[in-house]
Amino acid sequence: MASLLYVGVRPELDAATAERASFRVALGVDSDGLDRIDLTTVPLPADAFDRYTGFVIGGSPYNVTDASKSPTQLRVEADLERIAARALVGETTAFFTCFGIGVVTRLLGGTVTTDHPEEAAAAEIRTTAEGAADPLFGPAGAAFHAFTAHKEGSVEVPPDAVLLAANDDCPVQAYRAGADLYATQFHPEPSPRDFADRMVFYRTTGYFDPDAFHTVQEAVLGSVVTEPSRILHRFGERALLRGR
């Protein structure tokens, strides 16, 4: 049985399938090493924390700041909070990405707004002093590039969390809460090819100018993005060691 669970929160299930594949490669596990659940179709099972030592949470077109939320989105957010709460007290390990960081920020008492969006691109991310000392982020160096595409962001690092990375457009790119809960605004798992393919699903959803699709996609494909997947790989190693 796999010790790691990919938690999909994309209503576009084909996009979630591709995202899960990206996570599997980045984590460095084989096809049986990463189980999958799509929270947009089924709730988190009651025994999830007994079955898995690590959770990786994918991105979503959902936003914490959405004025109107469907019952499905509300249930998804509640299930993600359950995972975050367990990781916060060291009962599991979890790595939240994109939409997920907003859920965690809110849970921790922080503020999420639409003041810090980033369009689809390979953005430069700077590691903080605390990030340099972190076992996952430290080896990434002082700065690296990562793929971003989001409409909301955390105003500042939430209470009791440690800011690990930032940039000029988004003051909170990554943080750690406790020892076992990580959250990134950027997407750590996709290769340039993966991210370019993902753009097809979200061509008209406001993450970039749809008329500039090919230009943006070419820029993505020409990007050099290596460190985020290595960060995720180190998380996977840590989560798997927990289960031994």
N, C-alpha and C positions, 0 to 999 in steps of 0.2 A: 504494500500500500504506500502511496506517495505521502511524504511528510509535508509537502508544500501545496497550498491551494491558491489558484488564480481566482480572484473574485471579479467577475465581469459586471459592469454597471452601465453598459451601453445597450440601449434598445435595439440598435442595429447589430444583430447577432453575427452577421458575416464579419463586421468590423471587429467584434469581440473575439471571434475565432482567430483572426489574423493577429490581434493584440496578444492573445494567449500564446501564440507561436513565438512572437517576439520576446515575451517574458521567458519562455522556456529556454530559448537560445541564450539570452543574457544571463540567466541564472546558471546555465551550464548543466542542466539536467536532461535526461533522455525523455522520450515520449511518454513514459510511464511515471516520470518523476514529478509531474505537476498536474494535479487534479484541477477540475474546473467546476465552477458554479456560476450561473448567470442570475444575479439577484433581480433582474427585471422580469424574470419568469417564475422563479421559485424563491421562497424565503431561505435565510441561512438556517441550516439544520441545527437542532438542539445539541447534537453531539460533535459539532465542528471542532470545538476546542479540545476534545478528547482525541480526535482523529488526526489533527494537523499541528505541527510545531511552528509553522510560519505561514503568513498570509501576504499575498501581493495584490494590491487593489488597483485596477486599471482606471483609465479615464472615462469621461462621460460628457455628453452634451448637456446634462443637468447642471444647474447652478444652485448653490446654497441660497443665493440672493433672489432666486426666481419669485416673483410676486404671487404666482399661482402654481400650485404643485398638485400633481395627480396622486391618488392613493398609492400607486406603485412607487413614485418617487419618495413619498413620505416613508414607506416601508423600507425602501433601499437605504435611506439616510439613517433610519433607526437601526438597521442591521449593521451598517458601517460603524455606527457609534458603539455597538456591542463589541465589535472587534477591537476598536481603538481603546475602549475602556479596559479590556482584558490585557492588551499589550502595555498599557500605561502602568499597570501594577505588576508587570513582569510575569503574567500567566501565559503569555504567548509572545510571538514576535510578529510585527506587521510593518509593511512598507506601503504607504498610501501615496497615490500620485494624482496630479491634476485636480479634478473635482473633489477627490478624497481629502486633499489638504484643507479645503474649506470646511468639510464636515468635522475634521479633527480640530481645526482652529476654533470653530463655534463650540465644540464640546469642552475645550479647555478655557473658554471664557474670553476668547479673542474676538476681533472684529473682521468681517469679510465684506468688502465693497466692490463696486465695479470701477474703482478709480485707477486700477493698475493692470489693464489688459495687455496682452501681447499677441500679435498676429503670428501665423504659422511661419516659423523660421528657426534657424540654428542661432540661438542667442548666446552671448558670452556670459558666463556665470562666474562670480568671484567667491572663493572660499573665505570664510571668516577665520579669525584666530581660533575660535572654538572648533570650527570645521577642520582646521589643520590638525587638531589634536584628536579628531574623531576617527575611530578605526575604519569606518566606511569611506568617509570623505577625505581624510588626510592624504592618502596616496594619490588622489586626483590632482593634487598640486594647487597652486595659488589661483588658477583660472582654467576654465575649460568651456567647451561649447556643448549645449544641450538643446533639444527641440522643445519649443514652446508653442502653445496655441490655447489661449484661455481668455475669458471675458470678465473674470473676477479674480480677486486676490486678497491675501491677508494684509491688513494695514501695517501691522507690526507683529513680531514674534509673540505668540500668546503666553500668558502667565505660566511660569515653571517649565517652559521649553527653552531649548538652546538653539540660537540661530546658527546654521551651518553654512548657508550660501545666500547670496543676494546679487542683484544687479541694479542698474539705474532705473529701469522701467518697472521693476517689481521688487519691492524691498524685502520680501520673504520668498526666497526660492526653495529653501529647504530648512528643516529643523528636526531636532530630536527631542522627544519628551520621555523622561526616564531613560532606561537603558535599551528598551526594546521596541519603541514606537518611533518610526521615521516617517516623514511626510515631505514630498517634493511638489512644487508647483509645475516644474518641468516634467517631461516624459523621459524616464531613464532607459526604457527598454528598446525603442525602435532604432534600427539602422536607417541610414538615409533612404534606402529603397523601401523599407517598411513604412516610413513616415510619408513618403511620396505617394505610396499606394493608399494609405489611410485618407489622404486628402480627397480622394475621389468620393468617399462616403459623405464628406462634409463640405462639398464644393459650394453650396448655397446657404450655409448656416452661419455665416458671419465671422469666420476665423481668418478670412483673407478675401481680397477682391476677386469675385468669381471671373471677372473679365481678364484678370491677370493670372489665371490658374497655371498656365504653362510656364510663365515666367517664374512664379513662385516655386513650382515643382522643380524646375531646372536648378534653381538656387539651392533647394533642399538636397537634390541629388549630387550637387557639387560640394556639399558641406563635408567637413572632416569632424565627425562626432564619435569619439571613442570612450571617453571616461565615464559617462553615465551608466553604460552597461556594465562596466567594471565595478562601479559602486554597487549596482544591483547584484552582481556576482558575489561580492563580498558579503552582502546581506544573506544571500542564499546559503553560503558556506556556514555562516553563523547560525542560521535557523536550523540547518541540518545537524550541526553539532549538538544543538539543544536536545534533539530527539534521540541521541545515542546514550 
